Amino acid sequence: MVRTLARVPRVVLALVVGLCLLAGLLLPGPWSALLLAAVLVVIASLTAAAWPLLLPAQRGLRVLVLVVLGLLTVTRLS
């Protein structure tokens, strides 16, 4: 998946992820959870690819973002 994401221009990827995040936060019900889960997968893939290059503080912040996004996704399911 990371190879596929590497072919997409950064601006396009940022816009798509941002729009999915915004829509996931604004839409009600299971559609929002689906969009937030997609954003979570993309961010987790990018984090996993960059992990060896990150400083410990950057790693902690990225893990925090993933945890918060995961909690938001789970709360949208219920």
N, C-alpha and C positions, 0 to 999 in steps of 0.2 A: 504494500500500500504506500509506503514511503517513496518508492520509485515513481509511482504514479503521481503522487503529490509533488514530486520534484519537477515534473514536466509542466505543471500548471504555473503560470506567472504568479508571483507573490501577491500582487495587487488583487488579482481575481480570487485567489484563495482567501485572502483576508476579507474581501467583500462578501463572499459566499458564507464563510464561517460567521462573520458578524451579522449578516442578515438572518441566518439560521438561529443564532443565539437570540437576537432580538425577537424574532417570530416565536421561538420557543418560550420566551419569557412572557409574551403578550397573549398568545393563543391559549384557550382553555383545553383541558382534557388530555386525552392520549396523544393527540398530534403534537402538543408541546413537548411531551416526554420523548417522542420519537425524534424530534428535531434536536433537543438537548442531548440525547444519546448519540446522535450523529456528530455533533460538535465535540462531545467527550471523546469519541473514538479518534477523530482527527487530531485533537490536541494531545491525546495520549500517544498516538503514533509519532507525532513530531517531537514530543518530549523524549520518547524512547530512542529516537534516532540521534537526538542532541545530547543525551545523558552523559556520555564520556567527556564532552567538552564543557559541561556546566560546572560552575563553582558550587560549593555546598549551599550557599545562601540562595543561589538561583534554583537549585534542585528543590530546596524546601518550599520556595514560593510556588514552583510549578506543581508540586505535590498538593499544596494547599488549594490551588486553583482546581485541580482535578477532583479533590475531595468535595469542595463546595459545589462544583458542577454536578458531581454524582449525587449529592444530597438533593439538589434542586430537581434532578431528573426523577429520583425516587419519590419525592413529594408530589410531583405532577402526576404520577401514576395512581396515587391514592385519592 
